Amino acid sequence: QVQLVESGGGLVQAGGSLRLSCAASGSIFGFRFAAMAWYRQAPGKQRELVASIVSDGTTNYADSVKGRFTISRDNAKNAVYLQMNSLKSEDTAVYYCNSPGNLVSWGQGTQVTVSS
């Protein structure tokens, strides 16, 4: 069983920055080969893909966060990160990590609240 634990969220003013962390633990054998991604879900909205990173480091971002967010990974630590800069109120959501091609149980997520 793989567990995902997100952390690093909080309350920040518009224009500020946060760095989110996702730590995977449990029965992990192929983390380095798996694509990883950050998702977010705001109240009343569907969970959406924010950013993804494949095993070779290639990244992809939703248009809404391009130029502001950076996803990265540390395979030795079974971790993925999301650096968020120039935050906007519309970034307010619960942020989750997972592997798009091999989804496991969702973690609790970490709340990001951006005040205007």
N, C-alpha and C positions, 0 to 999 in steps of 0.2 A: 504494500500500500504506500502510495506517495502522498505526502502532505505538502501543501503550499502555504506559506505564511508571508503575508504582505505587511510591510511596515513603512514608516516614514511620512505618512500623511499628517495633515494638521490644518490649522487655520492660517491663511496668509493673505496679505493684501494684494490687490491687482498689481501686476508688474513684478511681483516677487517670485521666488524660486523655491522648489522643493526637490528632494531626491528620494525616490521610492526604491525600496528593496524588496525582492522576492527571494525567499530561501526555500529550496526544495529539500525534503528529507524523506527517509524511508527506503523502500526498495527501488533504488535508482541505479540503473545499469547503463542507460544510453543517453544521459542528459546531454552530453557533448554533441550528439548527433541529431538532437531534436530541435526543431524550430521552437522559439519561445515568443510570447507576446504579452502585451499589456492590453487590458480591456477596461472599460469604464461603464458605469451605469448610473444615470441620474434618475431621480424619482419620476415615475410615470413614463420612462423611456426604456427602450430595449438596450441590452448590453451591446456595446459597440467596440470594434477593434480600433485601438489607438495606434499601436506600433508593434512591429514584429521584427525578429532577427533570426536568421537561419544559422546553420552551423559554421559557415565560412565567414560570418560577420555581416553579410548583406542585410540591409535594413529597409523597412518600408513604413511609411507613416500615413495616417489619415490626413487629408488636406487641411483640416482644421488645426492641426498641431505642427505641421511642417515648418521647420525653421526655429521652432521653440522647444521641442522635446527631442531628447536623444536617448535611444535604448541601447543598452550594452549588456554584456554577459561575462561571467567569470566561471568557466566550466569547472575549474579546480574547486570552487566553492559551491557548485550547484546553485548559482545565483544569477539573477537578472535584475537590472536596474533601469530606472527611468528618471533621467534628469529633466526637470520641467522648469523652464525659464519663461519670463514674460507672461506669467499666468493671468488668465482672464476669468471673469465670473462664470462664463459658460464652461469652464473646465471643472467646475464643481461637480463631484460625483464620487462614488465609491470605486476605487481602482483595484483590479484583480489581475493576477498573472495566470497563465496556463500555457500548455503546448497545443497549438492549433491542430496539428496533425495527430495528436495522441492525447486527447483531453482526459484529465483526471479530475477528481473531486475538487470543486472550487473551494478556495480558502475563504476566510472571513472578509477579505479585502481590507483596504485602508482608506479612510475618508479623507478626501481633499476638499476643503472649503475655501473658496476665493472670495473675499469681500471686495465690493466695488467702492 
